[in-house]
Amino acid sequence: MNRVLITGGAGFIGSNLADSLKSNGIEVRIFDNFSTGRREFVAESGVEIFEGDLRTDRDLLDRAISGCDTVFHLAANADVRFGWDHPFLDLQQNVMVTLEVADAARNAGVSDFVFSSTGSVYGEATVFPTAEDYGSPVQTSLYGASKISAESFLAAYSTAGYFRSTVFRFVSVLGAHYSHGHVIDFVKQLVADPSKLRILGDGTQTKSYMHVNDCIDAVTAVRSQNDFDVFNLGVPDTCQVMDSAKWIISQMGVDPEFEFTGGSKGWVGDNPFILLDVEKAKQMGWTAKRSIESSVRDTVQWILANPWILEKV
C-alpha cells in the first residue's frame, strides 16, 4: 500500500485505521460526511480529508480515490436497532453507497478493495462457531440484508477482474474512539444515575466482541488469495450481556440495580447468540490478542477519560 482511501475514516474503526496506516508511512485520505464520524478523531491525524456524501458527491469521491491503490470501505449505516424506523436507509447507505465506491474504484484502477461487513449476515445461525461457508442464512435485520447484498456486488466486480475484494465479517468491536453500542449506552446511563441500569432483553444474550487494535491488525494484513474472499473476525469466545454489565460497573466502581425489558432479544433483529469461526483468518497469520473482558474494560476507561463523547451519542 502506498496511498489509500478510507470511507468513513472519521468513524470508530476508520479513525483507528487511519492512525495505524499513517504511523507506518502510508499516505491516507479519508472520505466522511461527519454524520456519525467525529472531527475530534482526525483533528491531529495528518490525513487528507474529503468531506462529502458518498451518495451524491461522485465528483469529490473520484478526486479522493484518484491515485489510490487500496480502498477501505467502512462507511455505513450501522444502526441495527432502529433499522425499521427508516427501512430504506440500509439500502441507500450500505448497498447503493458500496456500489458507488466500487464503481469509482473500478474507474480509478484500484487494485485492492477492503470491505467491512458483519457477523449479522449469518442471521440466527444454528451452527457455532459459525464459519464463512455457513449455508444461505435467513436475514433477521435490514442491516444484515444490506451487508450481504453489498458483498454480492463486490463479488461481481471482482470476478469481472476489476479489483481484488477482501470482505471482513466482524463481531462487535470495542476500544478507543468507540461511540455506538451497549458499552457507551451503559456508561451513559450510569454516569447520569449510578443507582440503576436498564438492560434490553433479559441479559442472557450471548455475543462475541473484539478489540479495535486486533481488528486493525487483521484488515491491514489479511488479504484474499483469490479475486474475492471473506474472513470472519472476532475472539473465539463469548460473554453474556450480564457479564459485560458486571465488568462495566466494576470498572466504574458503582453498584446499580438491574432493570430488564424482558425477552431473549433486545430488539427486532437482535441475534441472541453470535460466535464466529475465525480459523480462516488465523491460517493467514492473524489472531486476536485481547480478551473480551479486557476490551470491555479498556473501552470504559477510554469513555471516562473522554466524557465529551457521551454528549455526542
N, C-alpha and C positions, 0 to 999 in steps of 0.2 A: 504494500500500500504506500502510495506517495501522497495523493490528495483524495480526501473522502468527503462525502456529503452525509450528514446525519439529519434526517427529517425528525421533527420532534426533539431536536437537540437541546432544547431548554427544559425538557421534562426530567423526570426522575432518573430513568436509565440513560437517556440520551446525554444528559449533562455529565454524568459519571463517565460515560464512554468517551465524550469529548475530552475530558480532563486526562484520561488514560492515554488516548491516542496522541494528544498534544505533547504529553510528557515524554513520549517515545519518538518525537521529532517528525510526526506526520502532520501535514497541512490539513486543517479541519475547517469545514464550512458547516454551518447549521442552518436549517430552514424551520421556522417556527412562527405560529401566529400568536403565541403567548396567551392563548385562551386558558390553558392549564399549565403550560411551561412557565417558569419563573425567571425573571431577569436577574434576580439575585444569584441564581445558579451559574450564570455565564458571564456575569459582570466583569470578572477578572480572569477569564479563561484564555483570552488572547486569540479566540477563534473568530472567523469572519461570519457575521450574522446576516441572514436574509430573512426579513420579516414579511410574511405574507400568508395567504390562504392557498393551500395546495389544490383546493377545488376550483379556484378561479384565476389564480395568478400564474398561468402557464409560462408566460414570457420570463417572469422572475425565476421560476423553477428551472427553466432552460439555462439561464445565466448561472444559477447556483450550481448546476450539475455539470456545466461545461468543464472539460479537462479532468474530471474526477474518474478514477479507476474503480472506486468502490462506493456503493450506496448502502447505508444502514437505514432501512425504512422502519422507523419506530413510531412515527406519528399515527395516532389512532384515537377513536373514542373508546375509552376503557371502562366506562361506567355500566357494568353488567346489571347492577341492581335496578336502575331506573330506565333500562332499555325500552320497556313497553310504554313509557310515557312519551317517547319520541321514536316510533318504530322505524322511521326511515333514516335515522341518524347513523346507525351502524352500516347501512348500505352506502350512504354517501361518504362517510369519513373513513371507513375501513375497506370497502370494496372499490368504489369509484376513485378514491384518492390513490389507492395502491395501483390501480390501472394507469392513472395519470403519471405517477412516479416511474412505473415500469416503462411506459412509452417514452418518457423523457430520457430514461437510461438507455433505451434502445437507440434513440436518435443521437445520443451523445457518445455512443461507443463504450459504455461502461462494461467492464468485464465481470465484476462480482456484485451481486445483489443479495444483501443480507436482510431477512425479514423477521420481525418479532411477531410470532403467533402465540398460541396459548394452549395450555393443557385442557382448557374448557371445550376444545373441539371434540374431545372424547365423550362428551355428554355424561350420562350416568353409567359409566363403564361397569362391567361385571367381572373383568379380569384385572388383578392387581399383583405386582405393579403393571401398569398399562404401557405396552410398547407402541412404537410408531406405526406398526402394521396392524393395529387393532381394527379389524373389520371396517364397516361403514356405519359409524355410530349415529344414532338419532340425536340431533342437536336439541339442547334444552334451553338455549338462550339465543337471542338475536346476535349477541356479541360473538359467541362461538360459531354461529352460522356464517357470519360475515368473515371471520378469520379463515375458515376452511374454504370459503369461496375465493378469497384473495389468494390463498395458496394455489388454488387451481389455475388462476390466471397466470401466476408466476411460472407454474409448471409448463403452461403452453408457450410462454415466451422463451423459456429455457430450452425446451425440446425443439423449438424452431431455430435454435442456435444463436439467439441474440445476446445472452449472458448466462453465467452460471448462477443459480439460486441456491442459497443455503437458508433453510427455514428452521427457526428455533421455537419450540413449543415450551413456554415457561410455566412453571408453577408461580405462585405469587412471590414477588421479590421485595426484600426489605433492606434497610440500610440508610446511609446518608442521602439527603435530598428526597426522602420518602414523603409523599404528600397525599396519598389516596389509599384507603383501606382500613381494616379493622384496628390496626395498632394506633393510628393517629385519631381514629374515632374514639377509642377507649381513653387515650391520653387526654383528649379534649374534654370528654365528659368528666374525668377525674380531676382535672385542673379546675373546672367550674364547680364541681361538687364531689369531694373525695369520699363522701359517705355512701354513695350508691353507684352502681354500674349496670346499665341496661345492655343486655346481650340479645341479639336477634337469634331466634330459634331456641333450642334447648341446651346449647353449649356443647353438644356431643359431635357436632360436625367435625370431621377429621380431614385435615389438609396437610400438604407439604409446603414448605417455604424455602427460600434460597436467599443468601446474602448477595447484594448487588455486586460486590467485588468478585464473587465466584461467577456471576452472570457475565460480567465484562471479560473475565479470563476466557470464557468459552466463546463469546461472539467475536473476539479478536483473533482467536487461534484455530477454532474448529471450522473446517470448510468441507463442502460437498466434494466428493471424489467423482461425481458424475455431473451431468447437466443440472440436475435438480435432486436435492435430498433434504430430509427432515431429521432433526435431532431433538429429543426431549432434553430439557434441562431442569434439574432440581436436586434436592437432597433425598437420598434413598431412605427416608424416614418420614414420620408424620407426627402431628400433635393434634389434640382436640382444641377447640376454641377455648374451653375452660382452662387448659394448660397454659395457653398463651395469656389469658386474662390473669392468671396467678403470677406468671413471670412479670407481667407489666406492673401489677400492684406491688409486687416485691421490689421491683426496680425503683418505683416511685415512693415507696415507704408509706403506703396508705392501706386501709383495711375496710373496703366498702361492702355493703350488702349487695348481692347479685339479684337482678330482676331479669326474667326471661320472657320473651314474647311467645315462646312455645313452638312446638313442631320440630321436625327433623331438618328443616331448611330455614335459612334466614330470609329468603325472598324467592320469588319465582325465578328459576334458572340457577339457583344456588346448588351446586352439586355437593352432596353431603360427604363424599369420600373421594379424595384425589391423592393418588400416589403413582408417579410416573416411573417407568423403567428407563434408567439413564445409562445403561450398559453401552449403547451405541456411541454416545459421546465419550465415555470412558475409554473405549477402544481407540479413540482419536487422541488420547493422552490427557484428557481433561477429567478432573474430579472436583466436587465441591469440598472446600476445606473447612467451612464454618457449619456448626450445628444449628438447628432451628432455634433452640433456646438462646444461644449467643447472638443470633441475628435479631431476635425479638428485643433482647436487652440492649443491644447496640443501637437499634432504631429508637427506642425510648430515650436513651441518652442523647442522641442527636436532636430529637424533637425538643427535649427540655433545654438543651443548650441553644436552640434556635426557636424561641417561643413565637416569633413573628409568623412562623408557618401555620400556627393554629388559627390565626386571623384570616389566612388565605383559603382555608378549607371551606 
